[in-house]
Amino acid sequence: MKQTIQFSIAISTLVFVLSGCDNSNVQDKELIKSLEAKIQSLEQQLEQSAQATELTSTDSGAANQKALEDKVASLEKQLASAKTSAPASKNHPSTLESAKKLGYIKCGVSTGLVGFSSPNAKGEWEGLDVEFCQAVAAAAIGDKTKVKYIPLTTKERFTALQSGEVDLLVRNTTWTLHRDTALGVNFAGINYYDGQGFMVKADAGIKSATELDGATVCVQSGTTTELNLADYFRFREIKYTPIVFDTEEETVEGFKTGSCKAMTTDQSALYVHRLSMENPDSVLVLPELISKEPLGPAVRQDDNQWFNIVRWTLNTMIHAEDLGVSSISVDDMKKSNDPNIRRLIGLDGPKGKGLGLNDDWSYQVIKQVGNYSESFERTVGMSSPLKVERGVNATWRDGGIMYAPPLR
Ligand SMILES: N[C@@H](CCC(=O)N[C@@H](CS)C(=O)NCC(=O)O)C(=O)O
């Protein structure tokens, strides 16, 4: 019994020591303090009960003591979980604080995927993902130009986010359970609903992915694409040989020069690559979509405030389209009596406080970057060379699945 008591005292001493050097916020510290106090008081009762049991050695005394020991063990469990779930904060600056101090946000983008993130002829980054980085900068810093773009390959992207090299990753990246958990990142939403497809040479006479038996398939490593490809063919017992490349450039080049019969990636990217061919009609994008590829911005798991800023920047762009508020009309909308519009542009609550931002943060997103539709059409839609239709990326009112939770 003495051993049990010593053991539990040792554990609580250890957690006392640890609580002095962790990063818990005020609420978590209060919870931890109250659990520690409870443990201490129970330990005192336990010690008294143990002494009494040694003197009387009754059954009820032993049962009482066992109940107390169980209670101590359960509280210690709660204490451990309170400590591990306590968010990172206040000994090191939050992502928002660091970004404000630096004067810009660090945005991880692709090494160059037209429509999503690629440098134009003047060397300026553009695309749907790039504009989302700009929207977050407008929300957080008040200026959409305050972004440092950091091009990342498929293999580098998650390490760059985990290590703090980038503040957010907006890089045609698919939201999956594994990435959301094991990789220590959180996806803040979906800015493009995609799916995986195949592309073949038009003269190959192939009209469907099921006709790819025995084919060589060019694919980029470190992607969901590689995994879906294996699932699709293995499940259907179709033989294939993956030809795996580390970069997009090599993958496309492999397909162009005939290293493989088909190329597979997100369908949006296939349309981009098709347009980059000397004769786009010489290749055919097959009709099948073999997976869901919801692409979205991801942040590290250690900063809920930053997660919320990124999530609600995206929600703001979607709501703005929903409510008919654009970069052009947003100033006029300041006169609106519509409570939804007034909340959207921060004239009425909940405003910016909960996110640690100025009250005009959402106005700046819409004014400087625009609503979701403006950004989509400019980068991948009808005003861009890609001419991607809205399809599932239309808002829920227009038959798509773009939908944001209430801004109130
Ligand atoms: N959405 C998939 C695939 C993303 C991906 O990286 N696709 C390649 C093929 S188009 C790409 O964007 N390459 C550009 C680059 O490597 O910078 C994922 O998240 O794994």
The ligand as an SDF file (V2000), in Angstrom:
LIG
                    3D

 20 19  0  0  0  0  0  0  0  0999 V2000
   -3.9660   16.3790  -54.5120 N   0  0  0  0  0  0  0  0  0  0  0  0
   -2.9490   15.3710  -54.4980 C   0  0  0  0  0  0  0  0  0  0  0  0
   -1.8940   15.5830  -55.5750 C   0  0  0  0  0  0  0  0  0  0  0  0
   -1.2200   16.9060  -55.4250 C   0  0  0  0  0  0  0  0  0  0  0  0
    0.0190   17.1040  -56.2960 C   0  0  0  0  0  0  0  0  0  0  0  0
    1.0580   17.4420  -55.7570 O   0  0  0  0  0  0  0  0  0  0  0  0
   -0.0980   16.9430  -57.6170 N   0  0  0  0  0  0  0  0  0  0  0  0
    1.0460   17.1640  -58.4530 C   0  0  0  0  0  0  0  0  0  0  0  0
    0.7140   16.7400  -59.8490 C   0  0  0  0  0  0  0  0  0  0  0  0
   -0.1240   17.8950  -60.7820 S   0  0  0  0  0  0  0  0  0  0  0  0
    1.4940   18.6240  -58.3910 C   0  0  0  0  0  0  0  0  0  0  0  0
    0.7490   19.5050  -58.0200 O   0  0  0  0  0  0  0  0  0  0  0  0
    2.7140   18.9100  -58.7180 N   0  0  0  0  0  0  0  0  0  0  0  0
    3.1970   20.2530  -58.6530 C   0  0  0  0  0  0  0  0  0  0  0  0
    4.4850   20.3300  -57.9040 C   0  0  0  0  0  0  0  0  0  0  0  0
    5.0940   19.2740  -57.6420 O   0  0  0  0  0  0  0  0  0  0  0  0
    4.8630   21.4360  -57.5180 O   0  0  0  0  0  0  0  0  0  0  0  0
   -2.2820   15.3160  -53.1280 C   0  0  0  0  0  0  0  0  0  0  0  0
   -2.5540   16.1620  -52.2860 O   0  0  0  0  0  0  0  0  0  0  0  0
   -1.4900   14.3950  -52.8930 O   0  0  0  0  0  0  0  0  0  0  0  0
  1  2  1  0
  2  3  1  0
  2 18  1  0
  3  4  1  0
  4  5  1  0
  5  6  2  0
  5  7  1  0
  7  8  1  0
  8  9  1  0
  8 11  1  0
  9 10  1  0
 11 12  2  0
 11 13  1  0
 13 14  1  0
 14 15  1  0
 15 16  2  0
 15 17  1  0
 18 19  2  0
 18 20  1  0
M  END
$$$$
